[in-house]
Amino acid sequence: MEERESLLNRFNLWRKDHISERQFILILALLVGVFTAFAAIILKFLIELIHGMIAGGLETSQENYSLLIYPVIGIFVSGLFIRYIVRDDIGHGVTKILYALSKKNGRIKPHNMFSSVIASAITIGMGGSVGAESPIVLTGSAIGSNIGRMFKMEHKTLMLLVGCGSAGAIAGIFKAPIAGLVFVLEVLMFDLSMGSLMPLLVSSVTAATISYVFTGTDAMFNFVAAHEFSLGRIPYALILGIVCGLVSLYFSQTMHWFETWFKRFRNPYVRFCAGALILSVLIFLFPSLFGEGYDTITLLLDSEQNSAKVLEGSLFYGGGKLILYLVLVILAKVFASTATNAGGGCGGIFAPSLFLGCLTGFVFATMSNRLFPAADVSEQNFALLGMAGLMSGVMHAPLTGVFLIAELTGGYSMFLPLMMVSIMSYLTIRLFQPHSIYSMRLAQKGELMTHHKDQSVLLLMSMDNVIEKEFLSVSPDMDLGQLVNVIARSKRNLFPVLDQEHRLVGVVSLESIRNIMFRQELYHRFFVQKLMELPPARLSVNDPMELVMKKFDETGAWNLPVEDEEGRYVGFVSKSKIFNSYRNVLLELSEE
């Protein structure tokens, strides 16, 4: 261990003399792309391996009671792995990345480089109704963060390498380099500059290239546009966008509510039982909810396939109940996905978003053709458009939806309608929900970094860096003479008054006693308890900087006291200290 540290230190000294900072960042971005691509390939391989091991018991010619067992085993084993081996919460991968960018200067724990891969492979391979993409994004970000920390990079570069890991993860698992770059800009809310563009591109292209080499150059889904998109279908595309926005709202709000419901169960085994029961019953009723759902997407996108095959193995098989079945699946998917994660599994919402979008677009096109025969819209085309619409709505990322679906399916001829549906979906959900499903949890706590420069700077500022502790304290029972002695030793003009438990009971300012401090006949007649004033507001060490600035604005104060979690005095924060720190962080953010 010591030899490795010594070797790294010697290398860091050497590279500072021989490699420029910008060139070294590009080299690290290349390494991040390579490692992230292999992580994505390994995750895919593990999912297919586990799924192949249980495939013999998954015949779909009749009602399949094995669907009640495998997903339950998956989330149970995954839960044990997380609870007793990882011993950390690895759910909500993208939310954790946003938190790391906002509050931890890009620092992500080393175990995230492998823990999400193992847990999600078990969960999804055994039939959990979630996706592998959010876990691999967390894995890629952890790879970027820890490579940066290994080479002692500053926090601004760490944050950039986290973005490189996320871009590489999307590019590697989907073979979609443009989508990887756009995802970082839209979802992780990176501010794009020339200094950050090249590393992100290097990681994305590197990861996608390695995926092409090891998994082939074919698009993830086989799609051929059944009809060319015509002007007459524009109204249907716009309406589909609105529908996708509303379905996205249903998915996001229901997932948030259902997660909150699960949190009532403090015992993890009770949560497992509840999640396992809900998940197994839903998958038994709707076999399409088994796993990521990509088989169902393939059936609905391929015009040469019989879409009724989606019903195989379900209680709805036969009798032309396809649309009813798909509608019920759309409503049930959010419960299956939430139950998977809450019960102990590990997975994300990329795949559920694509799955729901495909079903929504297919149902919309089918119903449009039945109600308006002259519409003549293609179910396959609109299933593709729905995928972009749901992803745009759920993630609040219209460009990610457009480019990801185009790269996933090769449907580049559909760019115009893809943009229409994505934008309409995004605008629709924004009317009701200002934050994406990833960021709403952090936004509620005031911990979300955004493209708003002022808010981003305040989030990156640390309370620890602005607290000043060199103020000399006094006690309430001191007389004026003792107070003057303290003032003579102090370089500040503010004096906290503390009780025996080190709690702040008031403040004495030099300005308020200036007219009596030189009158010695008053030294034993006035006491600090009479001279002190209450501060206009108090701050906590855990207060976000945005709240700190709000309190300064409301009170007009120049200094405010800070207390710890137990109410004990810590120090003061001054406006001048905040302004200096603000300026330094702003300069760092603005540098290319």
VOVO-528649 format. One record per residue (C-alpha): residue in one letter; x, y, z; residue number from 1. Coordinates in steps of 0.5 Angstrom, whole numbers, plus 2048, in hexadecimal, padded with zeros to 3 digits. Example, Ala and Ser with C-alpha at 12.3 -4.5 7.8 and 13.67 -1.06 7.14 Angstrom:
NODE type   x   y   z seq
NODE    A 819 7F7 810   1
NODE    S 81B 7FE 80E   2
END
This chain:
NODE type   x   y   z seq
NODE    M 800 800 800   1
NODE    E 806 805 802   2
NODE    E 80A 803 7FC   3
NODE    R 804 804 7F7   4
NODE    E 803 80B 7FB   5
NODE    S 80A 80D 7FA   6
NODE    L 80A 80B 7F2   7
NODE    L 804 80F 7F1   8
NODE    N 807 815 7F5   9
NODE    R 80D 814 7F0  10
NODE    F 809 814 7EA  11
NODE    N 805 81A 7EC  12
NODE    L 80B 81E 7ED  13
NODE    W 80E 81C 7E6  14
NODE    R 807 81D 7E2  15
NODE    K 807 824 7E5  16
NODE    D 80D 825 7E2  17
NODE    H 80C 822 7DB  18
NODE    I 805 822 7DA  19
NODE    S 800 828 7DA  20
NODE    E 7FA 827 7DE  21
NODE    R 7F5 828 7D8  22
NODE    Q 7F9 822 7D5  23
NODE    F 7F9 81E 7DB  24
NODE    I 7F1 81F 7DC  25
NODE    L 7F0 81C 7D5  26
NODE    I 7F4 816 7D7  27
NODE    L 7F0 815 7DD  28
NODE    A 7EA 816 7D9  29
NODE    L 7EC 810 7D4  30
NODE    L 7EE 80C 7DA  31
NODE    V 7E7 80D 7DD  32
NODE    G 7E4 80B 7D6  33
NODE    V 7E7 805 7D6  34
NODE    F 7E6 802 7DD  35
NODE    T 7DF 805 7DC  36
NODE    A 7DE 801 7D6  37
NODE    F 7E0 7FA 7D9  38
NODE    A 7DC 7FB 7DF  39
NODE    A 7D6 7FC 7DA  40
NODE    I 7D8 7F6 7D6  41
NODE    I 7D9 7F2 7DD  42
NODE    L 7D2 7F4 7DF  43
NODE    K 7CE 7F2 7D9  44
NODE    F 7D2 7EB 7D9  45
NODE    L 7D0 7EA 7E0  46
NODE    I 7C9 7EC 7DF  47
NODE    E 7C9 7E7 7D9  48
NODE    L 7CC 7E1 7DD  49
NODE    I 7C8 7E2 7E2  50
NODE    H 7C2 7E2 7DE  51
NODE    G 7C4 7DC 7DA  52
NODE    M 7C5 7D8 7E0  53
NODE    I 7BE 7D9 7E2  54
NODE    A 7BB 7D9 7DB  55
NODE    G 7B9 7D2 7DB  56
NODE    G 7B3 7D3 7E0  57
NODE    L 7B1 7D9 7DC  58
NODE    E 7AD 7D6 7D6  59
NODE    T 7A7 7DA 7D5  60
NODE    S 7A2 7D6 7D1  61
NODE    Q 79E 7D6 7D7  62
NODE    E 79D 7D9 7DE  63
NODE    N 7A4 7D9 7E1  64
NODE    Y 7A4 7D8 7E9  65
NODE    S 7AC 7D8 7E9  66
NODE    L 7AB 7E0 7E8  67
NODE    L 7A9 7E0 7EF  68
NODE    I 7AF 7DD 7F1  69
NODE    Y 7B5 7E0 7ED  70
NODE    P 7B4 7E8 7EE  71
NODE    V 7B3 7E6 7F6  72
NODE    I 7BA 7E3 7F6  73
NODE    G 7BD 7E8 7F2  74
NODE    I 7BB 7EE 7F7  75
NODE    F 7BD 7EA 7FD  76
NODE    V 7C4 7E8 7FB  77
NODE    S 7C5 7EF 7F8  78
NODE    G 7C2 7F2 7FF  79
NODE    L 7C7 7ED 803  80
NODE    F 7CD 7EF 7FF  81
NODE    I 7CB 7F7 800  82
NODE    R 7CA 7F6 807  83
NODE    Y 7CF 7F1 80A  84
NODE    I 7D5 7F2 804  85
NODE    V 7D4 7F9 802  86
NODE    R 7D1 7FC 808  87
NODE    D 7CF 802 804  88
NODE    D 7C9 805 801  89
NODE    I 7CB 804 7F9  90
NODE    G 7C4 806 7F7  91
NODE    H 7C2 80C 7F3  92
NODE    G 7C8 80C 7EF  93
NODE    V 7C7 812 7EB  94
NODE    T 7C5 816 7F1  95
NODE    K 7CB 814 7F5  96
NODE    I 7CF 817 7EF  97
NODE    L 7CB 81D 7EF  98
NODE    Y 7CD 81E 7F7  99
NODE    A 7D4 81C 7F6 100
NODE    L 7D4 822 7F1 101
NODE    S 7D1 827 7F5 102
NODE    K 7D3 825 7FC 103
NODE    K 7D9 821 7FC 104
NODE    N 7DE 824 7F6 105
NODE    G 7DD 81E 7F2 106
NODE    R 7DF 819 7F7 107
NODE    I 7DC 812 7F7 108
NODE    K 7DD 80C 7FB 109
NODE    P 7E2 807 7F8 110
NODE    H 7DD 801 7F9 111
NODE    N 7D9 804 7F4 112
NODE    M 7DD 802 7EE 113
NODE    F 7DB 7FB 7EF 114
NODE    S 7D5 7FA 7F4 115
NODE    S 7D0 7FD 7EF 116
NODE    V 7D2 7F8 7EA 117
NODE    I 7D1 7F2 7EE 118
NODE    A 7CB 7F4 7F2 119
NODE    S 7C7 7F6 7EB 120
NODE    A 7CA 7F0 7E7 121
NODE    I 7C7 7EB 7ED 122
NODE    T 7C0 7F0 7ED 123
NODE    I 7BF 7F0 7E6 124
NODE    G 7C2 7E9 7E4 125
NODE    M 7BD 7E6 7E8 126
NODE    G 7B7 7EA 7E5 127
NODE    G 7B7 7F1 7E9 128
NODE    S 7B3 7F6 7E6 129
NODE    V 7B8 7FB 7E5 130
NODE    G 7BE 7FD 7E1 131
NODE    A 7C5 7FD 7E1 132
NODE    E 7C7 804 7DE 133
NODE    S 7C6 808 7E5 134
NODE    P 7CB 803 7E8 135
NODE    I 7D0 803 7E3 136
NODE    V 7D0 80B 7E3 137
NODE    L 7D1 80B 7EA 138
NODE    T 7D7 806 7E9 139
NODE    G 7DA 80A 7E3 140
NODE    S 7D9 810 7E8 141
NODE    A 7DD 80C 7ED 142
NODE    I 7E2 80A 7E9 143
NODE    G 7E3 811 7E6 144
NODE    S 7E3 814 7ED 145
NODE    N 7E8 80F 7F0 146
NODE    I 7ED 80F 7EA 147
NODE    G 7ED 817 7EC 148
NODE    R 7EE 816 7F3 149
NODE    M 7F4 811 7F2 150
NODE    F 7F8 816 7EE 151
NODE    K 7F6 81C 7F3 152
NODE    M 7F2 820 7EE 153
NODE    E 7EF 826 7F1 154
NODE    H 7E7 826 7F2 155
NODE    K 7E5 82A 7EC 156
NODE    T 7E9 824 7E8 157
NODE    L 7E6 81F 7EC 158
NODE    M 7DF 821 7EA 159
NODE    L 7E1 821 7E3 160
NODE    L 7E3 81A 7E3 161
NODE    V 7DD 818 7E7 162
NODE    G 7D9 81B 7E1 163
NODE    C 7DE 817 7DC 164
NODE    G 7DC 811 7E0 165
NODE    S 7D5 812 7DF 166
NODE    A 7D5 814 7D7 167
NODE    G 7DA 80E 7D6 168
NODE    A 7D5 809 7DA 169
NODE    I 7CF 80B 7D6 170
NODE    A 7D3 80B 7CF 171
NODE    G 7D6 804 7D1 172
NODE    I 7CF 801 7D3 173
NODE    F 7CB 804 7CE 174
NODE    K 7D0 805 7C8 175
NODE    A 7CE 80C 7C8 176
NODE    P 7D4 811 7C9 177
NODE    I 7D0 817 7C7 178
NODE    A 7CA 815 7CC 179
NODE    G 7D0 814 7D1 180
NODE    L 7D2 81B 7D0 181
NODE    V 7CB 81E 7D0 182
NODE    F 7C9 81A 7D7 183
NODE    V 7CF 81D 7DB 184
NODE    L 7CD 824 7D8 185
NODE    E 7C5 824 7D9 186
NODE    V 7C5 81F 7DF 187
NODE    L 7CB 820 7E3 188
NODE    M 7CA 828 7E1 189
NODE    F 7D2 829 7E0 190
NODE    D 7D3 830 7DD 191
NODE    L 7D7 82E 7D6 192
NODE    S 7DD 832 7D5 193
NODE    M 7E3 830 7D0 194
NODE    G 7E7 82D 7D6 195
NODE    S 7E1 828 7D7 196
NODE    L 7DF 827 7D0 197
NODE    M 7E5 823 7CE 198
NODE    P 7E6 81E 7D4 199
NODE    L 7DE 81C 7D4 200
NODE    L 7DF 81B 7CC 201
NODE    V 7E5 817 7CD 202
NODE    S 7E2 812 7D3 203
NODE    S 7DB 812 7CF 204
NODE    V 7DF 810 7C8 205
NODE    T 7E4 80B 7CB 206
NODE    A 7DE 807 7CF 207
NODE    A 7DA 807 7C9 208
NODE    T 7E0 804 7C5 209
NODE    I 7E2 7FF 7CA 210
NODE    S 7DA 7FD 7CA 211
NODE    Y 7DA 7FC 7C3 212
NODE    V 7E0 7F8 7C2 213
NODE    F 7DE 7F3 7C8 214
NODE    T 7D6 7F3 7C6 215
NODE    G 7D6 7F5 7BF 216
NODE    T 7D3 7FB 7BB 217
NODE    D 7CC 7F9 7BB 218
NODE    A 7C7 7FE 7BE 219
NODE    M 7C4 7FB 7C5 220
NODE    F 7BD 7FB 7C1 221
NODE    N 7BC 7F9 7BA 222
NODE    F 7B7 7FF 7B8 223
NODE    V 7B5 800 7B0 224
NODE    A 7B0 806 7AF 225
NODE    A 7AA 803 7AD 226
NODE    H 7A8 80A 7AA 227
NODE    E 7AB 810 7A8 228
NODE    F 7A9 815 7AD 229
NODE    S 7A4 81A 7A9 230
NODE    L 7A2 821 7AB 231
NODE    G 79B 81E 7AC 232
NODE    R 79D 81A 7B2 233
NODE    I 7A0 820 7B6 234
NODE    P 79A 822 7BA 235
NODE    Y 79A 81A 7BD 236
NODE    A 7A1 81B 7BE 237
NODE    L 7A0 821 7C3 238
NODE    I 79A 81E 7C6 239
NODE    L 79E 818 7C7 240
NODE    G 7A3 81C 7CB 241
NODE    I 79E 81F 7CF 242
NODE    V 79C 818 7D1 243
NODE    C 7A3 816 7D2 244
NODE    G 7A4 81C 7D7 245
NODE    L 79E 81A 7DB 246
NODE    V 7A0 813 7DB 247
NODE    S 7A7 815 7DE 248
NODE    L 7A3 819 7E3 249
NODE    Y 7A0 813 7E5 250
NODE    F 7A6 80F 7E5 251
NODE    S 7AA 814 7E9 252
NODE    Q 7A5 816 7EE 253
NODE    T 7A2 80F 7F0 254
NODE    M 7AA 80C 7F1 255
NODE    H 7AB 812 7F6 256
NODE    W 7A5 811 7F9 257
NODE    F 7A6 809 7F9 258
NODE    E 7AD 80A 7FC 259
NODE    T 7AB 80E 801 260
NODE    W 7A6 809 803 261
NODE    F 7AB 803 803 262
NODE    K 7AF 808 808 263
NODE    R 7AA 807 80E 264
NODE    F 7AD 800 80E 265
NODE    R 7B3 801 812 266
NODE    N 7B5 7F9 812 267
NODE    P 7B8 7F7 80C 268
NODE    Y 7B5 7F0 80C 269
NODE    V 7AE 7F3 80C 270
NODE    R 7B0 7F8 806 271
NODE    F 7B2 7F1 803 272
NODE    C 7AC 7ED 804 273
NODE    A 7A8 7F3 802 274
NODE    G 7AC 7F4 7FC 275
NODE    A 7AC 7ED 7FA 276
NODE    L 7A5 7EC 7FA 277
NODE    I 7A3 7F2 7F6 278
NODE    L 7A9 7F0 7F1 279
NODE    S 7A7 7E9 7F0 280
NODE    V 7A0 7EA 7F0 281
NODE    L 7A0 7EF 7EA 282
NODE    I 7A5 7EB 7E6 283
NODE    F 7A1 7E5 7E7 284
NODE    L 79B 7E9 7E4 285
NODE    F 79F 7ED 7DF 286
NODE    P 7A5 7E9 7DD 287
NODE    S 7A8 7EF 7D9 288
NODE    L 7AA 7F2 7DF 289
NODE    F 7AF 7ED 7E0 290
NODE    G 7B6 7F0 7DF 291
NODE    E 7B8 7F6 7DB 292
NODE    G 7B2 7F5 7D6 293
NODE    Y 7B7 7F6 7D0 294
NODE    D 7B3 7EF 7CD 295
NODE    T 7AD 7F3 7CD 296
NODE    I 7B0 7F9 7CA 297
NODE    T 7B3 7F5 7C5 298
NODE    L 7AC 7F2 7C3 299
NODE    L 7A8 7F8 7C3 300
NODE    L 7AE 7FC 7BE 301
NODE    D 7AE 7F6 7B9 302
NODE    S 7A9 7F7 7B4 303
NODE    E 7AA 7F0 7B2 304
NODE    Q 7A9 7ED 7B9 305
NODE    N 7A2 7EB 7BB 306
NODE    S 7A1 7F0 7C1 307
NODE    A 79C 7EB 7C4 308
NODE    K 7A2 7E7 7C6 309
NODE    V 7A2 7EC 7CC 310
NODE    L 79C 7E9 7CF 311
NODE    E 7A0 7E2 7CF 312
NODE    G 7A0 7DF 7D6 313
NODE    S 79B 7E4 7D9 314
NODE    L 794 7E3 7DB 315
NODE    F 792 7E7 7D5 316
NODE    Y 794 7E3 7D0 317
NODE    G 78F 7E2 7CA 318
NODE    G 789 7E6 7C9 319
NODE    G 78C 7ED 7C6 320
NODE    K 78D 7F0 7CD 321
NODE    L 794 7F3 7CB 322
NODE    I 792 7FA 7CC 323
NODE    L 78F 7F9 7D3 324
NODE    Y 795 7F5 7D5 325
NODE    L 79A 7FA 7D3 326
NODE    V 796 800 7D7 327
NODE    L 796 7FB 7DD 328
NODE    V 79D 7FA 7DC 329
NODE    I 79F 802 7DC 330
NODE    L 79B 803 7E2 331
NODE    A 79E 7FD 7E6 332
NODE    K 7A6 7FE 7E4 333
NODE    V 7A7 804 7E9 334
NODE    F 7A5 7FF 7EE 335
NODE    A 7A9 7F9 7EC 336
NODE    S 7AF 7FE 7EB 337
NODE    T 7AE 801 7F2 338
NODE    A 7AD 7FA 7F5 339
NODE    T 7B3 7F8 7F2 340
NODE    N 7B8 7FD 7F5 341
NODE    A 7B4 7FE 7FC 342
NODE    G 7B4 7F6 7FD 343
NODE    G 7BC 7F6 7FD 344
NODE    G 7BD 7F6 7F5 345
NODE    C 7C2 7FB 7F1 346
NODE    G 7C0 7FE 7EB 347
NODE    G 7BE 804 7E7 348
NODE    I 7B9 808 7E3 349
NODE    F 7BC 808 7DC 350
NODE    A 7B9 801 7DA 351
NODE    P 7B2 803 7DD 352
NODE    S 7B2 809 7DA 353
NODE    L 7B3 806 7D3 354
NODE    F 7AF 801 7D4 355
NODE    L 7A9 805 7D6 356
NODE    G 7AA 80A 7D1 357
NODE    C 7AA 804 7CB 358
NODE    L 7A3 802 7CE 359
NODE    T 7A0 809 7CF 360
NODE    G 7A2 80A 7C8 361
NODE    F 79F 803 7C5 362
NODE    V 799 804 7C9 363
NODE    F 798 80B 7C6 364
NODE    A 799 80A 7BF 365
NODE    T 794 804 7BF 366
NODE    M 78F 808 7C3 367
NODE    S 790 80D 7BE 368
NODE    N 78F 809 7B8 369
NODE    R 789 806 7BB 370
NODE    L 785 80C 7BD 371
NODE    F 788 810 7B6 372
NODE    P 789 80B 7B1 373
NODE    A 78C 811 7AC 374
NODE    A 791 812 7B1 375
NODE    D 795 80C 7AF 376
NODE    V 79B 80C 7B4 377
NODE    S 7A0 807 7B4 378
NODE    E 7A0 803 7BB 379
NODE    Q 7A7 802 7BA 380
NODE    N 7A9 809 7B9 381
NODE    F 7A5 80C 7BF 382
NODE    A 7A8 806 7C3 383
NODE    L 7AF 809 7C2 384
NODE    L 7AC 810 7C3 385
NODE    G 7A9 80E 7C9 386
NODE    M 7B0 80C 7CC 387
NODE    A 7B3 813 7CB 388
NODE    G 7AD 816 7CE 389
NODE    L 7AD 812 7D4 390
NODE    M 7B4 813 7D5 391
NODE    S 7B4 81A 7D4 392
NODE    G 7AE 81B 7D9 393
NODE    V 7B1 817 7DF 394
NODE    M 7B8 819 7DE 395
NODE    H 7B6 820 7DC 396
NODE    A 7BB 81F 7D6 397
NODE    P 7B8 820 7D0 398
NODE    L 7BF 820 7CC 399
NODE    T 7C1 81A 7CF 400
NODE    G 7BB 817 7CD 401
NODE    V 7BB 819 7C6 402
NODE    F 7C3 816 7C5 403
NODE    L 7C2 810 7C9 404
NODE    I 7BC 80D 7C6 405
NODE    A 7BF 80F 7BF 406
NODE    E 7C6 80C 7C1 407
NODE    L 7C2 806 7C4 408
NODE    T 7BE 804 7BE 409
NODE    G 7C2 807 7B8 410
NODE    G 7BB 80B 7B7 411
NODE    Y 7BF 812 7B5 412
NODE    S 7BA 813 7AF 413
NODE    M 7B5 814 7B5 414
NODE    F 7B9 81A 7B8 415
NODE    L 7B3 81F 7B7 416
NODE    P 7AD 81C 7BA 417
NODE    L 7B2 819 7C0 418
NODE    M 7B4 820 7C1 419
NODE    M 7AC 822 7C1 420
NODE    V 7AA 81D 7C6 421
NODE    S 7B0 81E 7CB 422
NODE    I 7AF 825 7CB 423
NODE    M 7A7 825 7CC 424
NODE    S 7A8 820 7D1 425
NODE    Y 7AD 824 7D5 426
NODE    L 7A9 82A 7D5 427
NODE    T 7A3 826 7D7 428
NODE    I 7A6 823 7DD 429
NODE    R 7AA 82A 7DF 430
NODE    L 7A3 82D 7E0 431
NODE    F 7A2 828 7E6 432
NODE    Q 7A9 826 7E8 433
NODE    P 7AF 82B 7E8 434
NODE    H 7B4 826 7E9 435
NODE    S 7B6 81F 7E6 436
NODE    I 7B5 818 7EA 437
NODE    Y 7BC 818 7EC 438
NODE    S 7BD 81F 7EE 439
NODE    M 7B6 820 7F2 440
NODE    R 7B9 81D 7F9 441
NODE    L 7BF 822 7F9 442
NODE    A 7BB 828 7F7 443
NODE    Q 7B6 827 7FD 444
NODE    K 7BC 827 801 445
NODE    G 7BF 82D 7FE 446
NODE    E 7C5 829 7FB 447
NODE    L 7C5 829 7F4 448
NODE    M 7CA 82C 7EF 449
NODE    T 7C6 82F 7E9 450
NODE    H 7C8 833 7E3 451
NODE    H 7C7 839 7E7 452
NODE    K 7CE 83C 7E8 453
NODE    D 7CC 83F 7EF 454
NODE    Q 7C9 839 7F2 455
NODE    S 7CE 835 7F0 456
NODE    V 7D4 839 7F3 457
NODE    L 7D0 839 7F9 458
NODE    L 7CF 832 7F9 459
NODE    L 7D7 831 7F8 460
NODE    M 7D9 835 7FE 461
NODE    S 7DA 832 805 462
NODE    M 7D7 835 80B 463
NODE    D 7DE 832 80E 464
NODE    N 7E2 837 80A 465
NODE    V 7DE 83D 80C 466
NODE    I 7DD 83C 813 467
NODE    E 7E2 841 817 468
NODE    K 7E4 83E 81E 469
NODE    E 7E9 844 821 470
NODE    F 7E4 848 825 471
NODE    L 7E5 848 82C 472
NODE    S 7DF 846 830 473
NODE    V 7DD 849 837 474
NODE    S 7D8 847 83C 475
NODE    P 7D1 84A 83E 476
NODE    D 7D4 84C 846 477
NODE    M 7DA 850 843 478
NODE    D 7DA 857 845 479
NODE    L 7DC 85D 840 480
NODE    G 7E3 85D 843 481
NODE    Q 7E4 855 841 482
NODE    L 7E1 856 83B 483
NODE    V 7E6 85C 839 484
NODE    N 7EC 858 83B 485
NODE    V 7E9 853 836 486
NODE    I 7E8 858 831 487
NODE    A 7EF 85A 832 488
NODE    R 7F2 853 830 489
NODE    S 7ED 852 82A 490
NODE    K 7EE 854 822 491
NODE    R 7E6 854 821 492
NODE    N 7E1 858 823 493
NODE    L 7DC 853 824 494
NODE    F 7DB 84F 82B 495
NODE    P 7D7 849 82C 496
NODE    V 7D4 848 833 497
NODE    L 7D4 841 835 498
NODE    D 7D1 83D 83B 499
NODE    Q 7D4 837 83E 500
NODE    E 7D2 832 839 501
NODE    H 7D5 836 834 502
NODE    R 7CE 838 831 503
NODE    L 7CE 83F 82E 504
NODE    V 7C9 844 832 505
NODE    G 7CB 84A 82F 506
NODE    V 7D0 84F 82B 507
NODE    V 7D4 855 82D 508
NODE    S 7D6 85A 828 509
NODE    L 7DC 85F 829 510
NODE    E 7D7 864 826 511
NODE    S 7D2 863 82B 512
NODE    I 7D6 865 831 513
NODE    R 7DB 86A 82E 514
NODE    N 7D8 86F 832 515
NODE    I 7D9 86C 839 516
NODE    M 7DF 868 838 517
NODE    F 7E4 86D 83A 518
NODE    R 7E0 86F 840 519
NODE    Q 7E4 86C 846 520
NODE    E 7DF 86E 84B 521
NODE    L 7DA 869 847 522
NODE    Y 7DE 863 847 523
NODE    H 7DB 860 84D 524
NODE    R 7D4 862 84C 525
NODE    F 7D2 85F 845 526
NODE    F 7D2 858 843 527
NODE    V 7D3 854 83D 528
NODE    Q 7CC 851 83E 529
NODE    K 7C9 859 83D 530
NODE    L 7CD 85B 837 531
NODE    M 7CC 855 833 532
NODE    E 7C7 854 82D 533
NODE    L 7C4 84E 82A 534
NODE    P 7C7 84D 823 535
NODE    P 7C1 84E 81D 536
NODE    A 7C2 847 81B 537
NODE    R 7C6 841 81C 538
NODE    L 7C9 83C 817 539
NODE    S 7CA 834 818 540
NODE    V 7D0 831 815 541
NODE    N 7CC 82D 811 542
NODE    D 7C8 832 80E 543
NODE    P 7C9 833 806 544
NODE    M 7CC 839 804 545
NODE    E 7C6 83B 800 546
NODE    L 7C3 83C 807 547
NODE    V 7C8 83F 80A 548
NODE    M 7C8 845 805 549
NODE    K 7C1 845 805 550
NODE    K 7C2 846 80D 551
NODE    F 7C7 84C 80C 552
NODE    D 7C2 84F 807 553
NODE    E 7BC 84F 80B 554
NODE    T 7C0 852 811 555
NODE    G 7C5 856 80E 556
NODE    A 7CA 854 813 557
NODE    W 7D1 854 811 558
NODE    N 7D3 84E 816 559
NODE    L 7CF 848 818 560
NODE    P 7D0 843 81E 561
NODE    V 7D1 83B 81C 562
NODE    E 7CF 836 820 563
NODE    D 7D0 82E 820 564
NODE    E 7CA 829 820 565
NODE    E 7CA 829 827 566
NODE    G 7C9 831 828 567
NODE    R 7D0 832 82A 568
NODE    Y 7D4 838 828 569
NODE    V 7D9 837 822 570
NODE    G 7DB 83E 81F 571
NODE    F 7D8 843 81B 572
NODE    V 7D7 844 813 573
NODE    S 7D8 84B 810 574
NODE    K 7D6 84E 809 575
NODE    S 7DD 84F 807 576
NODE    K 7DF 848 808 577
NODE    I 7DA 846 804 578
NODE    F 7DB 84B 7FF 579
NODE    N 7E2 849 7FE 580
NODE    S 7E1 841 7FE 581
NODE    Y 7DB 842 7F9 582
NODE    R 7E0 846 7F5 583
NODE    N 7E5 840 7F5 584
NODE    V 7E0 83B 7F3 585
NODE    L 7DD 83F 7EE 586
NODE    L 7E4 840 7EB 587
NODE    E 7E5 838 7EB 588
NODE    L 7DF 837 7E8 589
NODE    S 7E0 83C 7E2 590
NODE    E 7E7 839 7E0 591
NODE    E 7E7 835 7DA 592
END
